[in-house]
Amino acid sequence: MVSAVFKTVGCTAAAAGSIPASSDINMHSVQEKHNSAYSHLPQIGKLLETPQLKKWFPLITRPFTSKIASQTISDIRLSKNAKNTSEREIIKEIEKRCAEASRRRIIKVVNATGIILHTNMGRSPIPTDVWNKAAAINTGYSNLELNLSTGKRGLRNGLIPELLSILTGAEASLVVNNNAAAVFLILSTIAKGKEVIVSRGEQVQIGGGFRIPEILKLSGSKLVEIGTTNITTLSDYKNALTENTALILLVHRSNFRIRGFTKRPSVSDIASIVPKGIVIAVDQGSGNITENIPGEIKAEHYLKNGAELVCFSGDKLFGGPQAGIITGKKDLIQKLSKNQLMRVFRPGKTIFSLLEEILIRKMNGELNGHAENILNLSIAELKQRGKKLIRGLNRRYVDLIDSLISTGGGSAPDELFPSVSVEIKTPDKPDRTLKKLRELDIPIIGTISNDRVLLNLATILPQELPIVRSAIKELLKEYVE
Ligand SMILES: *Cc1c(COP(=O)(O)O)cnc(C)c1O
């Protein structure tokens, strides 16, 4: 019985894999009748037997390789050069396209940009020990929604809300998929059909198209803009209050700072003039809770000073997986958790187990956020890593120079911290060198600063230093000797 099932599955998979190939062969033979110019073009089935194409199966699958091969052959058929294209050239072109496809897979890269929480590179890495602990839970069954004392259905939360509340000084907490969902849930639950007051200086766009005014519109609440870009006063808030006001939303200016003639009232000032029943919520964004990051205000500070809800990302300064965390007043959190949208926004089991483990370690003083760890590295330590990395390499082409890092990830937008970088000084154009580094099996992502190629040592993880050293060695081979 079992083997019969296996057989069927195996057959189906093989058939599915060859659909593009066989249909293409048919098309091929139809065309052949009309035009013998294409008769020399190889059959897909035969091509897929060659070691050059077979080697892509484990990387991008046989069906995808087959699809690429069909597409390549049909492109060649349409080209003027079809007649003169040899099988070798066709295979080479297919291989090139397979290589391009395989580079679109999600793979490990080395972040040598000096931007610690880079949204393009997955923001905060998850600590290895935390990952392993979560792996043990997630590769089998867990009590995700099972209450072990009653044997009945439980809440999908573990200790997370309680731990988060202790950590942020809140009455209650809630986790959703990301901070964008957190903001949306707050707006939709508390201010649907009502007015939300937001300062013009805080109507931000976060990278990737998260725009406060648009999210507000989507949630069905009405934006009441107050103040100007640089100045918003307490009386601006006071004058905007109507009987329809449901929420005052303060937004962390994640990726910019307004300098010079600028003013905005503190949360406690706003809280002092807002009548009961109107909620003050802060989109704190960066997730600064226990961390000491210059220019960043902790979630706890807002809650202590009159904010009733604070939300932030799990994968920024907090140093966890992608998540949106909301903390605040118990009745409001309860209201949020009862919204049907919670069913849409609830994270999966992997996220919960990672968050729980991170919270436990953080609260036991065993773990900082990734960004804080990197900011705590001394210049002496970075120099030592750099010296080891370039030891024995030709100093004409590599050097160590002072440079800067930033936290990124919508935090401390105006703060730069000292760091050390490896400068690569080959005769190549800087962007050519960056491209070469990106094309490595483990791509290294560097930056160009004043026409210099820099690999920032602060964001290169210690275990990646040998990888970077061999990559530089390889890169210099062309010039040395
Ligand atoms: C980063 C950020 C967001 C978006 O958070 P995601 O977790 O990426 O959805 C929203 N608001 C602020 C202020 C942010 O900094």
The ligand as an SDF file (V2000), in Angstrom:
LIG
                    3D

 15 15  0  0  0  0  0  0  0  0999 V2000
    9.6230   50.2810   11.2340 C   0  0  0  0  0  0  0  0  0  0  0  0
    8.4540   51.0880   11.5560 C   0  0  0  0  0  0  0  0  0  0  0  0
    7.1700   50.7100   11.1620 C   0  0  0  0  0  0  0  0  0  0  0  0
    6.9370   49.4380   10.3670 C   0  0  0  0  0  0  0  0  0  0  0  0
    7.2430   48.3420   11.1430 O   0  0  0  0  0  0  0  0  0  0  0  0
    7.2750   46.8570   10.5100 P   0  0  0  0  0  0  0  0  0  0  0  0
    7.5910   45.9800   11.6680 O   0  0  0  0  0  0  0  0  0  0  0  0
    8.3100   46.8750    9.4460 O   0  0  0  0  0  0  0  0  0  0  0  0
    5.9200   46.6040    9.9540 O   0  0  0  0  0  0  0  0  0  0  0  0
    6.1130   51.5170   11.4870 C   0  0  0  0  0  0  0  0  0  0  0  0
    6.2910   52.6640   12.1750 N   0  0  0  0  0  0  0  0  0  0  0  0
    7.5150   53.0690   12.5760 C   0  0  0  0  0  0  0  0  0  0  0  0
    7.6360   54.3630   13.3180 C   0  0  0  0  0  0  0  0  0  0  0  0
    8.6270   52.3040   12.2790 C   0  0  0  0  0  0  0  0  0  0  0  0
    9.8370   52.7010   12.6720 O   0  0  0  0  0  0  0  0  0  0  0  0
  1  2  1  0
  2  3  1  0
  2 14  2  0
  3  4  1  0
  3 10  2  0
  4  5  1  0
  5  6  1  0
  6  7  2  0
  6  8  1  0
  6  9  1  0
 10 11  1  0
 11 12  2  0
 12 13  1  0
 12 14  1  0
 14 15  1  0
M  END
$$$$
